[in-house]
Amino acid sequence: MSAHQYDEGHTVAGWTGVGVAAVGTSVLGVGVCMVSGSLIAGGLAITLVSALVTWALHLSGWGKPPGRRPREQWGMRVRDTSARGGHAGCVGCRMAGRGGRPSAAVVAAGPGAGAGRQAEPVASVESVG
């Protein structure tokens, strides 16, 4: 269990990505200060790798779906069992060919809908006019 009162998304995927990105941006910064094209390219490559590592860990269940999770899933060691099928509304899952787009009711209700809040029905465009 997390000591936080809110689900801040502390996951293995998130923290690993941040760590690798910190190394990449540090190398990039040193490259800029030293005016070294190879260090700049290396820093950019490491930063790109951080995005790929985070994405791969998210798809393997070490990330989290968009929105709030139940309190019992807040811990760092809890794997996301729904990652294999993809998360509705998750760009990373869609890029991997998993999951679908969120339903119109969830999109209209805004972020966090479906996670503790009930999404309200949305009138179709044809019925409004």
C-alpha positions as CSV (number, residue, x, y, z in Angstrom):
1,M,0.0,0.0,0.0
2,S,1.1,3.5,-0.7
3,A,1.4,6.1,2.0
4,H,-0.2,8.7,-0.2
5,Q,-3.9,9.6,0.0
6,Y,-4.2,9.9,-3.8
7,D,-3.3,7.6,-6.7
8,E,-0.4,9.5,-8.1
9,G,0.6,6.8,-10.5
10,H,3.8,5.6,-8.9
11,T,4.6,2.6,-11.0
12,V,7.7,0.6,-12.0
13,A,7.2,1.8,-15.6
14,G,6.9,5.4,-14.5
15,W,9.9,5.5,-12.2
16,T,12.1,3.5,-14.6
17,G,11.2,5.8,-17.4
18,V,12.0,8.9,-15.3
19,G,15.4,7.4,-14.2
20,V,16.5,6.6,-17.8
21,A,15.2,10.0,-19.0
22,A,17.2,11.8,-16.3
23,V,20.3,10.1,-17.5
24,G,19.5,11.0,-21.1
25,T,18.8,14.6,-20.4
26,S,22.0,14.8,-18.2
27,V,24.1,13.5,-21.1
28,L,22.3,15.9,-23.4
29,G,23.0,18.8,-21.1
30,V,26.7,17.9,-20.9
31,G,26.8,17.7,-24.7
32,V,25.3,21.1,-25.0
33,C,27.7,22.6,-22.5
34,M,30.7,20.9,-24.2
35,V,29.4,21.6,-27.7
36,S,29.7,17.9,-28.5
37,G,27.6,16.5,-31.3
38,S,28.2,12.9,-30.2
39,L,27.1,13.6,-26.6
40,I,24.0,15.5,-27.8
41,A,23.1,12.6,-30.1
42,G,23.8,10.1,-27.3
43,G,21.6,12.1,-24.9
44,L,18.8,12.2,-27.4
45,A,19.1,8.5,-28.0
46,I,19.0,7.7,-24.3
47,T,15.9,9.9,-23.9
48,L,14.2,8.1,-26.8
49,V,15.1,4.8,-25.1
50,S,13.4,6.0,-21.9
51,A,10.1,6.4,-23.8
52,L,10.4,3.0,-25.3
53,V,11.3,1.3,-22.0
54,T,8.4,3.0,-20.3
55,W,6.0,2.0,-23.0
56,A,7.2,-1.7,-23.0
57,L,6.9,-1.8,-19.2
58,H,3.4,-0.3,-19.4
59,L,2.3,-2.9,-22.0
60,S,3.7,-5.7,-19.8
61,G,1.6,-4.6,-16.9
62,W,4.0,-2.5,-14.8
63,G,2.3,0.8,-15.6
64,K,-1.3,1.9,-14.9
65,P,-4.4,2.6,-16.9
66,P,-5.6,6.2,-17.4
67,G,-7.6,7.6,-14.5
68,R,-7.8,6.5,-10.8
69,R,-7.2,3.0,-9.7
70,P,-8.8,1.3,-6.7
71,R,-6.8,1.9,-3.5
72,E,-5.6,-1.8,-3.3
73,Q,-3.8,-1.3,-6.6
74,W,-1.8,1.8,-5.6
75,G,1.3,-0.1,-4.5
76,M,4.4,-0.2,-6.7
77,R,4.6,-4.0,-6.7
78,V,1.0,-4.5,-8.0
79,R,0.9,-5.4,-11.7
80,D,-1.9,-4.2,-13.9
81,T,-3.8,-7.3,-15.0
82,S,-5.8,-5.4,-17.6
83,A,-2.8,-4.3,-19.6
84,R,-2.8,-7.3,-21.9
85,G,-6.2,-6.4,-23.3
86,G,-5.4,-2.7,-23.5
87,H,-6.9,0.3,-21.7
88,A,-9.7,2.3,-23.1
89,G,-8.5,5.8,-23.8
90,C,-4.8,4.9,-23.5
91,V,-2.7,6.2,-26.4
92,G,0.1,3.8,-25.7
93,C,-2.2,0.8,-25.8
94,R,-3.8,2.0,-29.1
95,M,-0.3,2.5,-30.6
96,A,0.4,-1.1,-29.7
97,G,-2.9,-2.3,-31.3
98,R,-4.5,-3.0,-28.0
99,G,-7.8,-1.7,-26.6
100,G,-10.2,0.6,-28.2
101,R,-11.2,4.2,-28.0
102,P,-13.1,5.3,-25.0
103,S,-16.9,5.4,-25.2
104,A,-18.5,8.8,-25.9
105,A,-20.0,8.9,-22.4
106,V,-16.6,8.5,-20.7
107,V,-15.0,11.1,-23.0
108,A,-17.9,13.6,-22.3
109,A,-17.8,13.0,-18.6
110,G,-14.1,13.9,-18.5
111,P,-11.0,12.4,-16.8
112,G,-11.6,10.1,-13.9
113,A,-15.1,9.0,-15.1
114,G,-15.7,5.3,-14.6
115,A,-13.3,5.3,-11.7
116,G,-15.5,6.0,-8.8
117,R,-17.8,8.3,-10.7
118,Q,-20.7,7.5,-12.8
119,A,-20.5,8.8,-16.4
120,E,-23.7,10.5,-17.4
121,P,-25.4,9.7,-20.7
122,V,-24.6,12.1,-23.6
123,A,-27.2,13.2,-26.1
124,S,-26.2,12.4,-29.7
125,V,-25.5,15.2,-32.1
126,E,-28.5,14.3,-34.2
127,S,-30.9,14.6,-31.2
128,V,-29.6,18.0,-30.1
129,G,-30.4,20.0,-33.2
